[in-house]
Amino acid sequence: MFERRINAMQTIGIKKEDLAQVFHMVAAVLNLGNTKFDAPPNNSEGSMVMKETEGNVSMAEKLLGIKSGDLEKALCNQTRVTRSERIRSPVNVRQARSGQAADNRDALARALYGIVFNFIVHSTNLSIGYIDDVKLFVGLPVGESLRSHQKTRESSRIWVISDQFLQS
Protein backbone atom coordinates (compact mmCIF):
# COMPACT_ATOMS: atom_id res chain seq x y z
CA MET A 1 0.00 0.00 0.00
CA PHE A 2 2.80 2.43 0.85
CA GLU A 3 4.42 1.91 -2.54
CA ARG A 4 1.10 2.67 -4.24
CA ARG A 5 0.92 6.00 -2.41
CA ILE A 6 4.46 6.89 -3.47
CA ASN A 7 3.70 5.90 -7.06
CA ALA A 8 0.51 8.01 -7.02
CA MET A 9 2.38 11.06 -5.73
CA GLN A 10 5.12 10.62 -8.33
CA THR A 11 2.46 10.20 -11.03
CA ILE A 12 0.97 13.61 -10.24
CA GLY A 13 4.42 15.16 -10.50
CA ILE A 14 5.70 15.39 -6.93
CA LYS A 15 9.51 15.28 -7.06
CA LYS A 16 11.54 12.85 -4.95
CA GLU A 17 12.96 15.74 -2.89
CA ASP A 18 9.43 16.95 -2.14
CA LEU A 19 8.36 13.40 -1.26
CA ALA A 20 11.16 13.28 1.30
CA GLN A 21 9.89 16.52 2.82
CA VAL A 22 6.32 15.19 2.92
CA PHE A 23 7.55 12.11 4.78
CA HIS A 24 9.58 14.25 7.17
CA MET A 25 6.52 16.36 7.97
CA VAL A 26 4.28 13.31 8.48
CA ALA A 27 6.92 11.66 10.68
CA ALA A 28 7.23 14.90 12.68
CA VAL A 29 3.45 14.98 13.20
CA LEU A 30 3.52 11.37 14.41
CA ASN A 31 6.37 12.12 16.81
CA LEU A 32 4.57 15.19 18.11
CA GLY A 33 1.50 13.03 18.73
CA ASN A 34 3.56 10.78 21.01
CA THR A 35 4.78 13.71 23.10
CA LYS A 36 3.44 13.98 26.66
CA PHE A 37 3.84 16.72 29.21
CA ASP A 38 4.14 16.95 32.96
CA ALA A 39 4.75 19.67 35.52
CA PRO A 40 8.41 20.32 36.36
CA PRO A 41 9.44 19.42 39.91
CA ASN A 42 10.01 23.06 40.91
CA ASN A 43 6.92 24.61 39.24
CA SER A 44 3.55 22.89 39.58
CA GLU A 45 1.95 25.35 37.15
CA GLY A 46 4.58 25.05 34.40
CA SER A 47 5.08 22.27 31.90
CA MET A 48 7.87 20.20 30.42
CA VAL A 49 8.18 17.23 28.11
CA MET A 50 8.07 13.94 30.00
CA LYS A 51 11.41 12.06 30.05
CA GLU A 52 9.96 9.04 28.23
CA THR A 53 8.93 11.18 25.23
CA GLU A 54 12.03 13.39 24.94
CA GLY A 55 13.19 11.20 22.04
CA ASN A 56 10.01 12.02 20.14
CA VAL A 57 10.57 15.76 20.56
CA SER A 58 14.22 15.42 19.50
CA MET A 59 13.20 13.47 16.41
CA ALA A 60 10.49 16.02 15.53
CA GLU A 61 13.07 18.83 15.90
CA LYS A 62 15.48 16.98 13.63
CA LEU A 63 12.81 16.26 11.01
CA LEU A 64 11.60 19.88 11.01
CA GLY A 65 15.09 21.39 11.04
CA ILE A 66 14.59 23.07 14.41
CA LYS A 67 17.48 23.75 16.79
CA SER A 68 17.58 21.31 19.72
CA GLY A 69 15.48 22.48 22.65
CA ASP A 70 13.54 25.12 20.74
CA LEU A 71 10.47 22.95 20.14
CA GLU A 72 10.00 22.21 23.84
CA LYS A 73 10.42 25.91 24.64
CA ALA A 74 7.79 26.81 22.06
CA LEU A 75 5.31 24.20 23.26
CA CYS A 76 5.79 24.77 26.99
CA ASN A 77 5.97 28.57 27.05
CA GLN A 78 3.84 31.49 26.00
CA THR A 79 5.44 34.70 24.78
CA ARG A 80 3.74 38.05 25.17
CA VAL A 81 5.16 40.99 23.25
CA THR A 82 4.72 44.49 24.60
CA ARG A 83 6.03 47.71 23.16
CA SER A 84 9.39 47.41 24.86
CA GLU A 85 9.88 43.76 25.79
CA ARG A 86 9.06 40.11 25.29
CA ILE A 87 7.72 38.25 28.30
CA ARG A 88 7.96 34.47 28.24
CA SER A 89 5.96 32.54 30.80
CA PRO A 90 5.36 28.81 31.22
CA VAL A 91 2.01 27.34 30.21
CA ASN A 92 0.05 25.27 32.66
CA VAL A 93 0.22 21.52 32.13
CA ARG A 94 -2.79 20.83 34.36
CA GLN A 95 -5.21 23.42 32.95
CA ALA A 96 -8.60 22.07 31.84
CA ARG A 97 -8.56 18.55 30.43
CA SER A 98 -5.18 18.36 28.72
CA GLY A 99 -3.20 21.49 29.47
CA GLN A 100 -1.95 24.29 27.28
CA ALA A 101 1.27 22.52 26.29
CA ALA A 102 -0.73 19.60 24.84
CA ASP A 103 -3.04 22.09 23.10
CA ASN A 104 0.02 23.82 21.61
CA ARG A 105 1.36 20.44 20.45
CA ASP A 106 -1.98 19.55 18.84
CA ALA A 107 -2.24 22.92 17.10
CA LEU A 108 1.26 22.54 15.67
CA ALA A 109 0.54 19.00 14.49
CA ARG A 110 -2.70 20.13 12.80
CA ALA A 111 -0.89 23.01 11.10
CA LEU A 112 1.91 20.77 9.81
CA TYR A 113 -0.56 18.19 8.55
CA GLY A 114 -2.59 20.96 6.90
CA ILE A 115 0.50 22.19 5.06
CA VAL A 116 1.20 18.69 3.74
CA PHE A 117 -2.43 18.21 2.72
CA ASN A 118 -2.54 21.57 0.91
CA PHE A 119 0.71 20.76 -0.90
CA ILE A 120 -0.65 17.43 -2.15
CA VAL A 121 -3.96 19.00 -3.22
CA HIS A 122 -2.10 21.80 -5.02
CA SER A 123 0.16 19.28 -6.78
CA THR A 124 -2.85 17.21 -7.79
CA ASN A 125 -4.66 20.25 -9.15
CA LEU A 126 -1.60 21.23 -11.20
CA SER A 127 -1.34 17.72 -12.64
CA ILE A 128 -4.96 17.66 -13.83
CA GLY A 129 -4.80 21.12 -15.34
CA TYR A 130 -6.91 22.93 -12.76
CA ILE A 131 -7.37 26.58 -13.73
CA ASP A 132 -7.85 29.17 -10.98
CA ASP A 133 -9.67 31.57 -13.30
CA VAL A 134 -12.68 29.28 -13.76
CA LYS A 135 -15.24 30.18 -11.11
CA LEU A 136 -17.53 27.18 -10.74
CA PHE A 137 -19.33 26.14 -7.62
CA VAL A 138 -22.10 23.82 -6.47
CA GLY A 139 -25.20 25.54 -5.17
CA LEU A 140 -28.91 26.20 -5.51
CA PRO A 141 -30.67 27.75 -8.49
CA VAL A 142 -30.71 31.53 -8.46
CA GLY A 143 -33.59 32.99 -6.46
CA GLU A 144 -34.30 29.93 -4.34
CA SER A 145 -33.54 29.76 -0.65
CA LEU A 146 -32.21 26.63 1.01
CA ARG A 147 -35.46 26.06 2.93
CA SER A 148 -37.70 26.28 -0.12
CA HIS A 149 -35.39 23.98 -2.02
CA GLN A 150 -35.35 21.39 0.78
CA LYS A 151 -39.15 21.27 0.79
CA THR A 152 -39.30 20.17 -2.82
CA ARG A 153 -38.69 16.68 -4.10
CA GLU A 154 -35.74 17.99 -6.06
CA SER A 155 -33.63 18.38 -2.92
CA SER A 156 -31.25 15.67 -4.02
CA ARG A 157 -30.45 17.46 -7.30
CA ILE A 158 -27.12 19.29 -7.42
CA TRP A 159 -27.00 22.49 -9.38
CA VAL A 160 -23.77 23.69 -10.91
CA ILE A 161 -23.87 27.37 -11.66
CA SER A 162 -21.01 29.38 -13.07
CA ASP A 163 -20.12 32.82 -11.82
CA GLN A 164 -20.68 34.20 -15.31
CA PHE A 165 -24.28 32.95 -15.32
CA LEU A 166 -24.97 34.66 -11.99
CA GLN A 167 -23.57 37.97 -13.24
CA SER A 168 -25.89 38.14 -16.26
Summary of the structure (lengths in Angstrom):
residues: 168
radius of gyration: 23.5
end to end distance: 48.9
largest distance: 69.2
contacts: 397
relative contact order: 0.12
helix: 55%
strand: 13%
